Amino acid sequence: MEWTKIPEPLLLWYDANARVLPWRQEPTPYRVWVSEIMLQQTRVEAVKPYFARFLQELPGISDLAEASEDQILKLWEGLGYYSRVRNMQKAAQVIAEKYGGEMPADYDKIRALPGIGSYTAGAIASIAFQIPKPAVDGNVLRVLSRLLASYEDILKQSVKRRMEEQVERIIPRERPGDFNQSLIELGALVCVPNGAPKCQSCPLSGLCEARKKGIQLELPKKTPPKARKQEKRTVLALVSDNKIVLRKRPPKGLLAGLYELPNEKGTWTEEQAVSYVRSQGLSPLRIRRLGEAKHIFSHVEWQMCGYLVRIEEPEMNESLKPEEGLVFVEKEEMERRYSIPSAFEYYVNYLKETL
């Protein structure tokens, strides 16, 4: 496959077919950075409203650096992988301290920031600063493995590095950002991950070795993921009138620092649930079983059952156990202020609809 023949037809195709996306309208370093972090593990259409809200509340790097943790987690609520936004804030604080609040126009300095890998650094450098560095993500690896008819495992860092080196050799110096985006766009719209690629619409079909050999659907090759652990959990919706008990998770580990409905391992009986409620210094009045729900994390699957427990409202919030992170909040306050992971969406939506 002749690498040097890729840029011209690909850029012509991109000029005619590129999607209109909000972060492409004004590709400042901050806007490119926020969009690229949000787009990791998340669909474009899902990201759009999050991007708009995030930029409205935190319009610049200094705003992100100075925001409270609760604010950034609330803005990220529903996107998942919350370490992404925590690392963004750490990087924003470094930028504020070392670079006067401005993203440095230097690939190596961008790459050295917390939470920024070679792909994100390449995207920011090429799109915002027109620096000819590659931005090779899963979409690009899929395109390249098919163009080369390569059966190498694209999850191996050595394979990714070789692909990055090849792309860097052919990046047009006058349009590095557009070129990187054109490869990504091709993978998103034409050389798609699920189902047959749309070879008839591909500007690189004449160069594609996989198409010539008829092996498009066999590529790319990836190491199969490990089987997820399954975990039974019981979720407790503890309510009194219009108020709900939330619990803050520990500062490290899964869903660190987020708020949740109290939950514990195992599938509990009503008696176990009532006993737990009393152990928290609360007085249960009525209990009933809620439905079951499932949430899949990257390494574990929660299989949940739930109980709605009506309780007497404590005279003061301090009646709850502060060492366990329990707080008593009004429904409207929960929706406005507290970041609750989507793992609890089924039960939170029930409370929103019924309280």
RABELQUI-V17874 format. One record per residue. N is the residue number from 0. SS is DSSP state (@ for helix, = for strand, . for the rest). PHI is phi in radians with two decimals (none if undefined). NEAR is the number of other ideal C-beta (glycine too) atoms within 12 Angstrom. Layout:
N & SS & PHI & NEAR
N & SS & PHI & NEAR
This chain:
0 & . & none & 24
1 & . & -1.57 & 17
2 & @ & -1.05 & 20
3 & @ & -1.16 & 16
4 & @ & -1.51 & 16
5 & @ & -1.30 & 34
6 & @ & -1.01 & 30
7 & @ & -1.07 & 20
8 & @ & -1.16 & 24
9 & @ & -1.20 & 42
10 & @ & -1.20 & 29
11 & @ & -1.07 & 18
12 & @ & -1.12 & 28
13 & @ & -1.11 & 31
14 & @ & -1.02 & 17
15 & @ & -1.59 & 15
16 & @ & -2.20 & 22
17 & . & -1.06 & 24
18 & . & -1.20 & 20
19 & . & -1.49 & 11
20 & . & -2.16 & 26
21 & @ & -1.02 & 27
22 & @ & -1.33 & 34
23 & @ & -1.50 & 28
24 & @ & -1.24 & 17
25 & . & -2.46 & 18
26 & . & -1.38 & 28
27 & . & -1.25 & 24
28 & @ & -0.98 & 39
29 & @ & -1.17 & 33
30 & @ & -1.14 & 31
31 & @ & -1.09 & 38
32 & @ & -1.06 & 45
33 & @ & -1.03 & 46
34 & @ & -1.13 & 36
35 & @ & -1.14 & 42
36 & @ & -1.19 & 42
37 & @ & -1.14 & 37
38 & @ & -1.31 & 35
39 & . & -1.19 & 30
40 & . & 1.18 & 19
41 & . & -2.42 & 23
42 & . & -1.24 & 16
43 & @ & -1.00 & 25
44 & @ & -1.12 & 15
45 & @ & -1.22 & 17
46 & @ & -1.30 & 29
47 & @ & -0.87 & 24
48 & @ & -1.17 & 20
49 & @ & -1.13 & 33
50 & @ & -1.06 & 34
51 & @ & -1.09 & 21
52 & @ & -1.18 & 23
53 & @ & -1.08 & 38
54 & @ & -1.20 & 29
55 & @ & -1.19 & 15
56 & @ & -1.47 & 21
57 & . & -2.24 & 31
58 & . & -1.27 & 18
59 & . & -2.55 & 25
60 & @ & -1.07 & 34
61 & @ & -1.14 & 21
62 & @ & -1.14 & 26
63 & @ & -1.15 & 37
64 & @ & -1.08 & 28
65 & @ & -1.68 & 19
66 & . & -1.18 & 27
67 & . & -1.34 & 18
68 & @ & -1.08 & 24
69 & @ & -1.05 & 24
70 & @ & -1.18 & 23
71 & @ & -1.21 & 36
72 & @ & -1.20 & 36
73 & @ & -1.15 & 31
74 & @ & -1.12 & 33
75 & @ & -1.57 & 40
76 & . & -0.93 & 33
77 & . & 1.76 & 27
78 & . & -1.41 & 34
79 & . & 1.31 & 30
80 & . & 0.84 & 27
81 & . & -1.16 & 38
82 & @ & -1.06 & 28
83 & @ & -1.06 & 33
84 & @ & -1.32 & 39
85 & @ & -1.11 & 28
86 & @ & -1.16 & 25
87 & @ & -1.03 & 41
88 & @ & -1.16 & 38
89 & @ & -1.03 & 22
90 & @ & -1.14 & 37
91 & @ & -1.07 & 36
92 & @ & -1.19 & 25
93 & @ & -1.12 & 27
94 & @ & -1.08 & 34
95 & @ & -1.11 & 23
96 & @ & -1.36 & 17
97 & @ & -1.68 & 20
98 & . & -2.19 & 23
99 & . & 1.14 & 13
100 & . & 1.48 & 21
101 & . & -1.98 & 24
102 & . & -1.01 & 40
103 & . & -1.19 & 28
104 & . & -1.52 & 21
105 & . & -2.59 & 22
106 & @ & -1.01 & 31
107 & @ & -1.13 & 16
108 & @ & -1.22 & 23
109 & @ & -1.13 & 39
110 & @ & -1.09 & 25
111 & . & -1.39 & 20
112 & . & -1.28 & 34
113 & . & -0.99 & 24
114 & . & 1.35 & 28
115 & . & -1.96 & 35
116 & . & -1.68 & 27
117 & @ & -1.12 & 30
118 & @ & -1.12 & 38
119 & @ & -1.11 & 40
120 & @ & -1.07 & 39
121 & @ & -1.15 & 41
122 & @ & -1.13 & 45
123 & @ & -1.10 & 44
124 & @ & -1.07 & 38
125 & @ & -1.38 & 41
126 & @ & -1.39 & 39
127 & @ & -1.52 & 37
128 & @ & -2.06 & 27
129 & . & 1.01 & 24
130 & . & -1.57 & 30
131 & . & -1.34 & 26
132 & . & -2.10 & 35
133 & . & -1.33 & 37
134 & . & -2.25 & 46
135 & . & -1.82 & 38
136 & . & -1.91 & 34
137 & @ & -1.07 & 27
138 & @ & -1.05 & 34
139 & @ & -1.19 & 38
140 & @ & -1.08 & 39
141 & @ & -1.14 & 37
142 & @ & -1.03 & 46
143 & @ & -1.20 & 42
144 & @ & -1.13 & 39
145 & @ & -1.32 & 41
146 & @ & -1.02 & 42
147 & @ & -1.58 & 33
148 & . & 0.93 & 23
149 & . & -1.67 & 29
150 & . & -1.68 & 19
151 & . & -1.20 & 23
152 & = & -1.25 & 20
153 & . & -1.29 & 33
154 & . & -1.48 & 18
155 & . & -1.38 & 19
156 & @ & -1.09 & 18
157 & @ & -1.13 & 13
158 & @ & -1.18 & 25
159 & @ & -1.06 & 32
160 & @ & -1.09 & 20
161 & @ & -1.12 & 23
162 & @ & -1.09 & 38
163 & @ & -1.08 & 32
164 & @ & -1.09 & 19
165 & @ & -1.15 & 28
166 & @ & -1.12 & 39
167 & @ & -1.05 & 27
168 & @ & -1.18 & 19
169 & @ & -1.99 & 31
170 & . & -1.12 & 35
171 & . & -1.14 & 25
172 & . & -1.08 & 17
173 & . & -1.48 & 13
174 & . & -2.50 & 23
175 & @ & -1.13 & 32
176 & @ & -1.13 & 36
177 & @ & -1.12 & 30
178 & @ & -1.13 & 41
179 & @ & -1.05 & 47
180 & @ & -1.17 & 41
181 & @ & -1.19 & 44
182 & @ & -1.14 & 48
183 & @ & -1.11 & 41
184 & @ & -1.13 & 35
185 & @ & -1.08 & 40
186 & @ & -1.18 & 34
187 & @ & -1.38 & 30
188 & @ & -1.86 & 26
189 & . & -2.11 & 33
190 & . & -1.56 & 41
191 & . & -1.31 & 23
192 & . & -1.40 & 26
193 & . & -2.00 & 10
194 & . & 1.58 & 10
195 & . & -1.27 & 21
196 & . & -1.14 & 34
197 & . & -1.57 & 22
198 & @ & -1.05 & 26
199 & @ & -1.16 & 13
200 & @ & -1.79 & 18
201 & . & -1.52 & 32
202 & . & -1.23 & 32
203 & . & -1.91 & 38
204 & @ & -1.04 & 25
205 & @ & -1.22 & 18
206 & @ & -1.71 & 29
207 & . & -1.39 & 36
208 & @ & -1.23 & 23
209 & @ & -1.13 & 32
210 & @ & -1.15 & 29
211 & @ & -1.04 & 18
212 & @ & -1.63 & 18
213 & . & 1.22 & 16
214 & . & -2.07 & 23
215 & @ & -0.97 & 30
216 & @ & -1.30 & 20
217 & @ & -1.48 & 19
218 & . & -2.13 & 31
219 & . & -1.47 & 35
220 & = & -1.65 & 23
221 & . & -2.37 & 20
222 & . & -1.12 & 13
223 & . & -1.09 & 8
224 & . & -1.20 & 10
225 & . & -1.20 & 9
226 & . & -1.11 & 9
227 & . & -1.29 & 16
228 & = & -1.31 & 16
229 & = & -1.78 & 18
230 & = & -2.35 & 23
231 & = & -1.43 & 21
232 & = & -2.48 & 32
233 & = & -1.99 & 35
234 & = & -1.84 & 45
235 & = & -2.03 & 43
236 & = & -1.65 & 45
237 & = & -1.71 & 44
238 & = & -2.33 & 39
239 & = & -2.49 & 30
240 & . & 0.94 & 14
241 & . & -1.80 & 18
242 & = & -2.00 & 27
243 & = & -2.32 & 41
244 & = & -1.53 & 44
245 & = & -2.05 & 39
246 & = & -2.29 & 34
247 & = & -1.53 & 30
248 & . & -1.33 & 28
249 & . & -1.04 & 15
250 & . & -1.24 & 16
251 & . & -2.27 & 11
252 & . & 1.73 & 13
253 & . & -1.02 & 26
254 & . & 0.97 & 33
255 & . & -0.99 & 22
256 & . & 1.35 & 30
257 & . & -1.53 & 37
258 & = & -1.70 & 35
259 & = & -2.55 & 42
260 & . & -1.32 & 43
261 & . & -0.90 & 39
262 & = & -2.69 & 38
263 & = & -2.48 & 28
264 & = & -1.18 & 19
265 & . & 1.75 & 18
266 & . & -1.80 & 23
267 & . & -1.56 & 27
268 & . & -1.47 & 15
269 & @ & -1.01 & 23
270 & @ & -1.09 & 13
271 & @ & -1.14 & 22
272 & @ & -1.11 & 35
273 & @ & -1.09 & 26
274 & @ & -1.06 & 20
275 & @ & -1.11 & 33
276 & @ & -1.03 & 37
277 & @ & -1.14 & 19
278 & @ & -1.16 & 19
279 & . & -1.59 & 30
280 & . & 1.41 & 25
281 & . & -1.95 & 33
282 & = & -1.93 & 20
283 & = & -1.30 & 29
284 & = & -1.87 & 19
285 & = & -2.49 & 19
286 & = & -2.45 & 29
287 & = & -2.59 & 20
288 & = & -1.32 & 21
289 & = & -1.77 & 28
290 & = & -1.28 & 17
291 & = & -1.78 & 19
292 & = & -2.52 & 28
293 & = & -2.37 & 24
294 & = & -2.42 & 29
295 & = & -1.88 & 19
296 & . & -1.65 & 23
297 & . & -1.12 & 15
298 & . & -2.14 & 14
299 & = & -2.57 & 22
300 & = & -2.04 & 19
301 & = & -1.54 & 36
302 & = & -1.93 & 24
303 & = & -1.94 & 34
304 & = & -2.09 & 30
305 & = & -2.48 & 38
306 & = & -2.28 & 39
307 & = & -1.66 & 31
308 & = & -2.11 & 38
309 & = & -1.42 & 26
310 & = & -2.25 & 34
311 & = & -1.28 & 22
312 & . & -1.26 & 23
313 & . & -1.05 & 23
314 & . & -1.11 & 13
315 & . & -2.41 & 11
316 & @ & -1.00 & 20
317 & @ & -1.19 & 13
318 & @ & -1.12 & 20
319 & . & -1.31 & 31
320 & . & -1.54 & 22
321 & @ & -1.11 & 17
322 & @ & -1.16 & 12
323 & @ & -1.73 & 21
324 & . & 1.28 & 22
325 & = & -1.46 & 32
326 & = & -2.37 & 32
327 & = & -1.95 & 34
328 & = & -2.27 & 30
329 & = & -1.30 & 23
330 & @ & -1.00 & 28
331 & @ & -1.10 & 15
332 & @ & -1.18 & 20
333 & @ & -1.03 & 32
334 & @ & -1.21 & 22
335 & @ & -1.51 & 15
336 & @ & -1.98 & 21
337 & . & -1.69 & 33
338 & . & -1.52 & 35
339 & = & -2.04 & 43
340 & . & -1.11 & 35
341 & @ & -1.16 & 28
342 & @ & -0.99 & 34
343 & @ & -1.77 & 39
344 & @ & -0.98 & 24
345 & @ & -1.01 & 26
346 & @ & -1.37 & 42
347 & @ & -1.14 & 34
348 & @ & -1.08 & 22
349 & @ & -1.04 & 24
350 & @ & -1.15 & 33
351 & @ & -1.06 & 20
352 & @ & -1.44 & 11
353 & @ & -1.86 & 17
354 & . & -1.44 & 24
